[in-house]
């Protein structure tokens, strides 16, 4: 696609997103961010008539974890266990204890009063890396259930003169802020890995009906290793704001039993 009419921003570091570890034959392409199936670059020439309905949360009902950025640790820790996954220790919020089950989505609505992760609020928009011009362009999931490609239902993505609508401009700003926070998250995760404070854990769950499941493949900060950090590291992390993030993470682990509630 010619990128001259796409919505792009200045160069930035890659966004920290999780890649799906399992994909069925009808699922998204390899490397596609979780929740997204068919991201396409937005173009006023090709998508002039696309519109977006007020979204529900049904698209996230089968996601038992979503990526998180450091700017939302304080808010997210009140509702979800925050853990780290993969070689890069990407932070995620755990939303359920069984695969393909998000206990915070009920009847296609996010549970009232619970914090909604920025990754979910961003959907169906996302940034895509482009080479010409170097930077990011705004994309949208063409298979999003709230998207309409014809008709008059929903809010337009572009004004009649081909300019981005208020909705699209807001999405562009949100994605810019999210990408900046994701870069900060990458730095925090790299520091945890370098300091050797992360350990592999699993959650063994006995459900109310008596059956057992285990949540595998995540890491947490080991309290003893964290306490033993050199003074110079503690001071550096304090100045970076990372000590508070570790404490939010550790406190959030007490939320695991809450995921068993109906």
N, C-alpha and C positions, 0 to 999 in steps of 0.2 A: 504494500500500500504506500502511496505517496504520503509522506509525513507533513507536507506543507500545510495541510488544513487540520492537523491534529492539535490537541490542547497539550502543550508541553511546558516544561519548566527547566530551570538551569540544571547543570550536572550535579549529581549527588551520589553518595555511596549507596551500594545495593541495600534494598530494604530487607530487614530480617524477618523472613516468613518461614513457616514450616512447610516442607514438602510432604505430601501424603506418603505413608510407608506402605499402604496397601491400596490397591485400586482394582475394581472389578472390570470386566471386559467392556462394560458400558459406561465406565466412569471417566473422569477428566484425564487429560493428557498428562504424561509424566512431567513433573516440575510445576504444574499448575498449583497455585496456592490453595490451601484447604477452603472449602465452601464454594469455590469458583469452578465452573465447568468449561465455559467457552469465553474467556476474556477477549474482547476486540477493542482496538483503538477507536476512540470516539472521533467522528468526523462530521462536521455540519453538512458536508456534501452527501454523505451516505446515510446519515442518521437524523436527517432534518425533522422527520415525523415521529421519532421515537419519544415515548412518554413513560413516566414512572408513577405507578400507583403508590399511595401511602403504604409503606411496607409493613408486613407482619414478620414474625420471627420464625415461621415454619421452615425456612431454608436452613436453619441451624439446628433443627430438632434432632438430627442424627449425629451431631458432633459432640463427643464427650470431652473435648478439650479444644481450646482456641489459643492462638498466639496472643501474647500480652506484651506491652511496652512498659518501661520503667515509670513513666509518668502516671500510670494508673495503679501502681502497686498498692498505694495506701487505700484507695477506694475498693479495689478488687479483693484485697485481703480480708475484708469484712464478710465476704460471701463465699469465696472459693479458696480451695487449696492452690497455692502458687508453687509450681515445681519447674524443673529444667529438663529439657530433652535433647538428645542427639549429641554429636561430637562437639558442637558449638554451644551447648548448654542454653538453647533458646528458651526463654521463659514462656510458660503457658498457664492458663487457668483451667483447672479440672472442673468440668461441668457435670460429670456423671461417672458412675463406677462400672458401667457396662458399655461395651462397644455399641456405637450407633444409638446411644441414648443420652440426651441432654435433659436432665431433670428440671432445668429452669425454663424450658419451653413447654407450655401447656395450652392446648387448643390454639396453636400458632401464635401465642403471645408470650413474651418474656415475663417471667414471674414478677409481679408488681412489687416494687420496693427493692429488688435486687439490682446491683450494678450491672449495666450492660457493657461488656468490653468494647473498646474502640474498634477492634477488628470486625466485630459484628455490626456496629453502627456505620462503619464505612461501606459495607456491602450495599449494592452490587458494584460500587466503584473500586478501582484499584489503579496503582501506577504501574506502567510497563516501561522497561528500559528501552531506549531507542538510541541509534547511533548518529542519526542525521536529522536535526541537530542533536549533539550529545546531551543526554539528560533523560528526563522522564516525560511520558505522555499519559494523559488520562485515558483509562480503559474502563470498560463495563462488561459484566457477565451477560452475554447475549442470551443465556438460558435462564436468567433470573426470573423467578415466578412473578415478580411485581412489575416486570418490564412489558410494555405494549409497543409493538412495532407499527401499528396502524390504529385508526380510530381516534376518538377524542377523550378517552378516559385517562385520568392521571395528569401529572404535571409535565410540561415539555422540557426536553433537554436543550433545545435551541429555540431562540426567538425567531419570529418570521423573517428577520433580516439575516439570519444565519449566525448571529452572535450567541455565545453560551448564555443560557437562561440563568436566573438567580440560583436555581437548584444546582446547575452544573458548576457555576462559579464557587458555590459553597462546598461542593464535593472536591473541587480542585484544591481549595484551601485546606480542607480536612486531610486530604491525602498528603499534602506537603508537610503539614504538622506531624502526621503519623509517621512519615518516612524519617523526619528529623529525630523523633523520639525512638524510632526503631534503631537508628544508628547509635544513639546513646545506650540502648539496651545491649547492642552488640559489644560495646566497650565494657559494660558491666559484666556481661557473661564471660568475656575473655579474661577479665581480672579474676573471676572466681575459678576458672579453669587453671590459670597460671599459678594461683595461690594453692591449688590442691585441696580446697575445702569441700568439694562436692563428692558425694558418695551415692552409689546406686541403692535404690530402695524399691520395695514393692508393697502394695497395700493388699492385705488379705482380708476379704470381707465376708461376713456371714449375714445374709439378707434376712429380712423378717420372715420369709417363708422357709428359711432353713438352708437354702442352697448356698454354696460357697463360690466366690469368684476372686480372682487376683488381678490387680492393676499393675502392670509391669512396665519396665523401660523408662523410668524417670529417675532424676537425681534430686537430692536435697543438700543443703548446707549442713555439714556435720558440726554440731555445737562445740564439741571439744576441739576440733581443728580450727574453728573460727576463733575460739577463745585464745588459742595458742599462737595467733598471728603475731609477727614482730610488731613492735611499737611503731616503727616507721610506716609499715603497711596500714596499721589502724589509723594513723594520722592522715595518711594520703587518702584512704577511703572515706574518712570523716569529711575531708575537704571536698571530695567528689560527691558527697551525698550518698555514698554506697552503703555505709553502715546502717542507715535507716532502712534502706531497701532490704538488706539481709534480715533485719528485725521484723519487717513486714512479712517477709517470706516465712520465717520461722513461726511467727504467730499464726499465719494462715493455715499451717498444717493441722491446727486444731479444728478446722472446718471439715476434715474428712468424714467424721461421723455424721455431719449434717447431710451429707449426700445420700444417706440411707433413709432420710425422712421421706414420707410419701408426698 
